[in-house]
Amino acid sequence: MAVNSAQLPVAIRWLTGVAAVIAAFLAMDSLRLFGGTPLLDFVITVQNHYYYALMGVLLPLCFLINPSLDHPKSVWLDSVLGLSAFCACGFFFFNAETMLDFGWEFAAPGYAVWVSYLLWVLVMEGVRRSGGWILFGLVLVFSLYPIVADRLPGPISGMASTSAETAAYHVMSIESILGLPFRAYAQLVIGFLIFGIALQQTGGGRFFINLAFAVLGHVRGGSAKVAIVSSGLMGSMSGSVITNVLTTGQMTIPAMQKNGMEKEYAAGIEACASTGGVLLPPIMGSTAFVMATFLNVPYTTVALAAGIPALLYFFGLFVQVDAYAARKGLTGAPREELPRFSDTLKEGWFYIVAFAVLIFLLVFLQREAVAPFIATGLLLILNQLSTDHRWNIRRVGSFLAATGRLLMELLVIMAGVGLIVGALSVTGLSGTLVNDLLFLAGDSTLLLLLMGAFSSFLLGIGMTVTAAYVFLAIVLAPALIQGGLDPMSVHLFILYWGMLSFITPPVALGAFAAASIAGSSALATGFKAMRLGTVIYFIPFFFVLEPALIMSGSWWETLLATLRVGLGVVLIAATLQRYLLGVGFLDRDGHLGTAGRSLMLVGGGLIALPAAPSIGIELGQLTLFSLGAVAAIAGTVMSLSTATSQAPEPTPDPT
């Protein structure tokens, strides 16, 4: 079982830190950050040299950091496994050029096949230790599939390979372990992971929380709105829902409870905000970089496309929080108890500078691979100039150990997911499954979308988001695209639905992590998070049917679509919270009130729903909007509270 980096033995922490430095150096050297040509040009003559070197540095850490048994003697077994991984990767490193020249992935000498078996097994064991049993089981089944593919029935049959051919293909080709997920990790993701860790280790989480409190702490429901902003920003940097909940949640959840919010509500808000953070540009998470590689587009294209859907989701959270605070009569904190905006900026100005440099390099100079390394270097230099945040040697060691561990974990998972990609590639199963899905759905794009949503959610329960995304990007995305949908919106659709398992019972890992901090019921928190995040279940359908929401259209089309969906989100959120901003409480009892709120929900959905003939919606956009507006107005009138005992409505504060 994995332990916290700070609890590792000193020797392993040192080794992890050294591995982090070497991995970062290899990544930067491959990007020519040290000059016009790589410093290791005399060693790394082909790209595979870099990949095997990176794996040789990081894979052994998996066996040392995640021990096989809770027993002191297990260190010997783990050390042997780590050394074996290093030697196997070293073998392929020194033979990388020969492998390419003579096509070893299809005709390898016997000794190379045996080393391939060894590395295959070690990667699988690494997946088990870092990714858990469910991901291990799935990767194991798929990685062995080519050996028995011709003996399986019907749609799951494929071209078979011998065990030796399968091992050679998995390890020595660039379609399996070193496939697209691993290459995206090695070429793009490493720098952003390091930047996220540097931001956390230098106190960026505390800065963003203080900044949010300075701006929003005084408004109605201020503590929850602070949680949404700060957790959203940090989630975008870290790319991990659980990590974000366990870091920013330690500060935001108690603040919300102190403000008078129920513990389940406070934990649910944090879970929803942290989940949305991973979908929020500019960084999002490792999956977004894999997506850019799949679509063969710059990462900034993915980030820009994801911007409006993410903002609509956070807008929906804000509306619900404001309605909740209005119902409960919750006020913001007195300004004198809050950090001052100017003082907060003085203390953490260098975070803003580093962040601005990152955005400039990403968006304006299109240097997405080198941007995080430059921003990290600037952040660390400026941090040392700050007397309040300056690191000592112990903090440097903690940063390097945390970096090495995170780089290792993601490398192992990417290599494991690559085994799935390789199995689908060598057997031709991916094309067969696409055709089968199209046959099952017939001509129904809506049915394909529903199948995609269900599959993404189901895989997101048992796998990492990246693993689920990669699998569905190969199997499901081509079918949806052939159904006439925009490729970018299809891939974002899969990503969104894969993320939903973090706030949806029975799993809801993000909500359960937040519940552990709030001291609330895990299941109750999961259902509360699901209710608060309801908008996120609709948004993927909106943007996949109307590409203007991902900026695939004129600015006028994008603006109109955003405003229309924003209005629909307001109505949906108002129905859920029984409070409409500027109107009042929607608390009428009886059948009339229930029917009115149902009409409001339908009206909001119709207003936001795009006219999409591809799923059978033949009505024009104006007709849909008009029907939705009539339903929403009628529903509002029907559900307005008439109770004289109702507490006076606080002054509306949409902030």
Residue pairs with C-beta under 8 A, 6 or more apart in sequence:
1 66
1 67
1 70
2 65
2 66
2 129
2 130
3 65
5 13
5 16
5 65
5 398
5 401
5 402
5 405
6 398
6 401
8 16
8 65
8 401
12 64
12 65
13 397
13 401
14 397
15 61
15 64
16 61
16 64
16 65
16 400
16 401
16 404
16 405
16 408
17 397
17 400
17 401
17 403
17 404
18 400
18 404
19 57
19 58
19 60
19 61
19 404
19 407
19 408
20 400
20 401
20 403
20 404
20 407
21 400
22 57
23 54
23 57
23 58
23 190
23 404
23 407
24 190
24 194
24 373
24 403
26 40
26 50
26 53
26 54
26 57
27 54
27 186
27 190
27 191
27 373
28 34
28 373
29 38
29 39
29 40
29 44
30 38
30 44
30 47
30 50
30 186
30 187
31 369
31 370
31 373
32 38
33 370
33 373
38 44
43 49
44 50
44 53
45 97
46 96
46 97
46 100
48 92
48 96
48 97
48 99
48 100
48 174
48 178
49 93
49 96
49 97
50 186
51 178
51 182
51 183
51 186
52 89
52 90
52 92
52 93
52 96
53 89
53 93
54 186
54 411
55 85
55 89
55 411
55 415
56 85
56 86
56 89
56 90
56 93
58 404
58 407
58 408
58 411
58 412
59 85
59 86
59 89
59 122
59 123
59 126
59 408
59 411
59 412
59 415
60 81
60 82
60 83
60 85
60 86
61 82
61 404
61 405
61 408
62 82
62 85
62 126
62 129
62 130
62 408
62 409
62 412
63 78
63 79
63 81
63 82
63 85
63 125
63 126
63 129
64 75
64 78
64 79
64 82
65 405
65 408
66 129
66 130
67 74
67 75
67 78
68 74
68 77
68 78
68 81
68 129
69 77
81 122
81 125
84 118
84 122
85 119
85 122
85 126
88 115
88 118
88 119
88 122
89 119
91 112
91 115
92 99
92 115
92 119
92 171
92 172
95 104
95 112
98 104
99 105
99 108
99 112
99 172
104 112
104 168
104 172
105 168
105 169
105 172
105 173
106 165
106 168
106 169
108 116
108 164
108 168
108 172
112 168
112 172
113 164
113 167
113 168
115 171
116 167
116 168
116 170
116 171
116 172
117 167
119 171
119 177
120 143
120 167
120 170
120 171
120 177
120 419
123 177
123 412
123 415
123 416
123 419
124 136
124 139
124 140
124 143
124 416
124 419
126 412
126 415
126 416
127 135
127 136
127 139
127 412
127 413
127 415
127 416
128 136
129 412
130 408
130 409
130 412
130 413
131 139
131 412
131 413
131 416
131 463
131 464
131 467
134 462
134 463
135 413
135 416
135 462
135 463
135 464
135 467
136 416
138 420
138 462
138 463
138 467
139 416
139 417
139 419
139 420
142 419
142 420
142 423
142 424
143 166
143 170
143 419
143 420
143 422
143 423
144 166
145 158
145 423
145 427
145 429
146 158
146 159
146 160
146 161
146 165
146 166
146 169
146 423
146 426
146 427
147 160
147 161
147 162
147 163
147 166
148 160
149 157
149 158
149 159
149 160
149 161
149 427
149 429
150 157
150 158
150 159
150 160
151 157
151 160
152 158
155 432
155 433
155 436
156 429
156 432
157 432
158 427
158 428
158 429
158 432
159 426
159 427
159 428
160 427
161 169
161 426
161 427
166 426
169 175
169 176
169 422
169 426
170 176
170 177
170 419
170 422
171 177
173 179
173 422
174 183
175 421
175 422
175 425
175 426
176 418
176 419
176 421
176 422
176 423
176 425
176 426
177 415
177 418
177 419
177 422
178 415
178 418
179 418
179 421
179 422
179 425
180 290
180 293
180 294
180 418
180 421
180 470
181 290
181 414
181 415
181 417
181 418
181 421
181 466
181 470
182 411
182 414
182 415
182 418
183 293
184 286
184 289
184 290
184 292
184 293
184 414
185 286
185 289
185 290
185 410
185 411
185 414
187 293
187 369
188 289
188 292
188 293
188 299
188 368
188 369
189 286
189 289
189 290
189 410
190 407
191 369
191 370
191 371
191 372
191 373
191 376
192 239
192 283
192 286
192 289
192 372
193 239
193 286
193 403
193 406
193 407
193 410
194 372
194 373
194 376
194 403
194 407
195 237
195 283
195 358
195 372
195 373
195 375
195 376
195 379
196 237
196 238
196 239
196 283
197 399
197 402
197 403
197 406
198 376
198 379
198 380
198 399
199 205
199 234
199 237
199 351
199 354
199 379
200 234
200 237
200 238
200 247
201 395
201 398
201 399
201 402
202 351
202 379
202 380
202 383
202 389
202 391
203 348
203 389
204 234
204 237
204 348
204 351
205 230
205 234
205 247
205 248
205 251
206 251
207 344
207 347
207 348
207 351
208 229
208 230
208 233
208 234
208 248
208 351
209 226
209 230
209 248
209 251
209 252
210 339
210 344
210 347
210 348
211 230
211 341
211 344
211 345
211 348
212 225
212 226
212 229
212 230
213 222
213 226
213 255
213 333
213 338
213 339
214 338
214 339
214 340
214 341
214 344
215 229
215 341
216 222
216 225
216 226
216 229
216 332
216 655
217 223
217 226
217 332
217 333
217 335
217 338
217 339
218 332
218 333
218 334
218 335
218 338
219 225
219 332
219 653
219 655
220 322
220 325
220 326
220 330
220 331
220 332
220 650
220 653
220 655
221 259
221 321
221 322
221 324
221 325
221 330
221 332
222 259
222 332
222 333
223 252
223 255
223 256
223 258
223 259
223 261
223 333
224 256
224 259
224 261
224 265
224 266
224 269
224 321
224 324
224 325
225 318
225 321
225 322
225 655
226 252
226 255
227 248
227 252
227 253
227 255
227 256
227 266
227 269
227 270
227 273
228 269
228 272
228 273
228 314
228 317
228 318
228 321
230 248
230 252
230 273
231 244
231 245
231 248
231 249
231 252
231 270
231 273
231 274
231 277
232 273
232 274
232 276
232 277
232 280
232 314
233 277
233 280
234 244
234 247
234 248
234 274
234 277
235 241
235 244
235 273
235 274
235 275
235 276
235 277
235 278
235 280
236 277
236 278
236 280
236 281
236 282
236 283
236 284
237 283
238 244
238 247
238 277
239 278
239 283
239 284
239 285
239 286
239 287
240 278
240 285
241 271
241 274
241 275
241 277
241 278
241 499
241 502
241 509
241 510
241 513
242 509
242 510
242 513
244 274
244 277
244 278
245 270
245 271
245 274
245 510
245 513
245 514
245 517
246 513
246 517
248 270
248 274
249 267
249 270
249 274
249 513
249 514
249 517
250 517
252 266
252 269
252 270
253 263
253 266
253 267
253 270
253 514
253 517
253 518
254 517
256 265
256 266
256 269
256 270
257 263
257 266
257 518
259 330
259 333
260 328
260 330
261 269
261 324
261 328
261 330
262 520
263 518
263 519
263 520
264 515
264 518
264 520
264 521
264 524
264 525
264 528
265 324
265 528
265 532
266 514
266 518
266 520
267 511
267 514
267 515
267 517
267 518
267 520
267 525
267 528
267 529
268 503
268 511
268 514
268 525
268 528
268 529
268 531
268 532
269 317
269 321
269 532
270 514
270 517
271 502
271 503
271 508
271 510
271 511
271 513
271 514
271 525
271 529
271 533
272 317
272 503
272 529
272 532
272 533
272 536
273 314
273 317
274 502
274 510
274 514
275 499
275 500
275 502
275 503
275 510
275 533
275 536
276 310
276 313
276 314
276 317
276 533
276 536
278 284
278 285
278 287
278 465
278 499
279 306
279 309
279 310
279 313
279 495
279 496
279 499
280 306
280 310
280 314
281 303
281 304
281 306
281 307
281 310
282 303
282 358
282 359
282 362
282 363
283 303
284 302
284 303
284 306
285 465
285 466
286 410
286 466
287 465
287 466
287 469
287 495
287 498
288 299
288 302
288 303
288 306
288 495
289 299
290 466
290 469
290 470
290 473
291 302
291 469
291 473
291 491
291 492
291 495
292 298
292 299
292 301
292 302
294 473
294 477
294 491
295 301
295 302
295 487
295 488
295 491
297 488
298 366
298 368
299 362
299 368
300 362
300 363
300 366
300 368
301 488
302 488
302 492
303 362
304 551
305 488
305 489
305 492
305 550
305 551
305 552
306 492
306 550
307 551
308 543
308 549
308 550
308 551
308 558
308 562
309 492
309 496
309 539
309 540
309 542
309 543
309 549
309 550
312 535
312 539
312 549
312 562
312 565
312 566
312 569
313 533
313 535
313 536
313 539
315 566
315 569
316 534
316 535
316 536
316 569
316 572
316 573
317 532
317 533
317 535
318 654
319 569
319 570
319 573
319 574
319 581
319 654
320 532
320 573
320 576
320 577
322 581
322 653
322 654
322 655
323 573
323 574
323 577
323 578
323 579
323 580
323 581
324 330
324 577
324 579
325 650
326 579
326 581
326 649
326 650
326 652
327 577
327 578
327 579
327 585
329 647
329 650
331 650
345 352
347 386
347 388
350 379
350 382
350 383
350 385
350 386
351 379
353 378
353 382
354 375
354 376
354 378
354 379
354 382
355 375
357 371
357 374
357 375
357 378
358 371
358 372
358 374
358 375
361 367
361 368
361 370
361 371
361 374
361 375
362 368
362 371
365 371
383 389
383 390
383 391
384 390
384 391
391 399
413 464
413 466
413 467
414 466
416 467
417 466
417 467
417 470
417 471
420 467
420 470
420 471
421 470
421 474
423 429
424 430
424 474
424 475
430 474
430 475
430 478
433 475
434 475
434 476
434 478
434 479
434 482
437 448
437 451
437 475
437 476
437 479
438 448
438 479
438 482
438 483
440 447
440 451
441 447
441 448
441 451
441 479
441 483
444 615
445 480
445 483
445 484
445 485
445 614
445 615
446 615
446 616
448 479
448 480
448 483
449 480
449 485
449 493
449 541
449 544
449 615
451 476
452 472
452 476
452 480
452 490
452 493
452 494
452 497
453 493
453 497
453 540
453 541
455 472
455 476
456 468
456 469
456 472
456 476
456 493
456 494
456 496
456 497
456 498
456 500
457 497
457 498
457 500
457 501
457 504
459 467
459 468
459 471
459 472
459 498
460 468
460 497
460 498
460 499
460 500
460 501
460 502
461 501
461 507
463 471
465 495
465 498
465 499
468 498
469 491
469 494
469 495
469 498
472 494
472 498
473 491
473 494
476 494
477 487
477 490
477 491
477 494
480 490
480 493
480 544
481 487
481 490
483 614
484 614
485 544
485 545
485 614
486 544
486 547
486 550
486 552
488 547
488 550
488 552
489 543
489 544
489 547
489 549
489 550
489 552
490 544
492 540
492 543
492 544
492 550
493 540
493 541
493 543
493 544
496 536
496 539
496 540
497 540
499 536
500 533
500 536
500 537
501 507
501 508
501 509
502 508
502 509
502 510
502 511
503 510
503 511
503 526
503 529
503 530
503 533
503 536
504 526
504 530
505 511
505 523
505 526
505 527
505 530
506 523
506 526
508 522
508 525
508 526
508 529
508 530
510 529
511 522
511 525
511 526
511 528
511 529
511 530
512 522
512 525
512 526
514 525
514 529
515 521
515 522
515 524
515 525
515 526
516 522
518 525
531 576
534 572
534 573
534 576
535 569
535 572
535 573
538 572
538 605
538 608
539 565
542 549
542 565
542 608
542 609
542 610
543 549
543 550
545 609
545 610
545 612
545 614
545 615
546 561
546 610
546 612
547 553
548 554
548 557
548 558
548 560
548 561
549 558
549 561
549 562
549 565
551 558
553 561
561 610
564 607
564 608
564 625
565 608
567 604
567 607
567 608
568 604
568 605
568 606
568 607
568 608
568 609
568 628
569 604
569 608
570 580
570 581
570 604
571 580
571 600
571 601
571 603
571 604
571 607
571 632
572 601
572 604
572 605
572 608
574 580
574 581
574 586
574 600
574 604
575 586
575 597
575 600
575 601
575 604
575 635
578 585
578 586
578 587
578 597
578 639
579 585
579 586
580 586
580 636
581 652
581 654
582 652
583 636
583 640
584 640
584 641
584 649
585 640
585 641
585 646
585 649
586 593
586 596
586 597
586 600
586 636
586 639
586 640
586 641
587 593
587 639
587 641
587 643
587 646
588 596
588 638
588 639
588 640
588 641
588 642
592 638
592 639
593 638
593 639
595 635
595 638
596 634
596 635
596 636
596 637
596 638
596 639
596 640
597 635
597 639
598 635
599 631
599 632
599 634
599 635
599 638
600 631
600 632
600 635
600 636
600 639
601 635
602 628
602 631
602 635
603 627
603 628
603 629
603 630
603 631
603 632
603 633
603 634
603 635
604 628
604 632
605 628
606 624
606 625
606 627
606 628
606 631
607 624
607 625
607 628
607 629
607 632
608 628
609 617
609 624
609 628
610 617
610 621
611 617
611 619
611 620
611 621
611 624
617 624
619 627
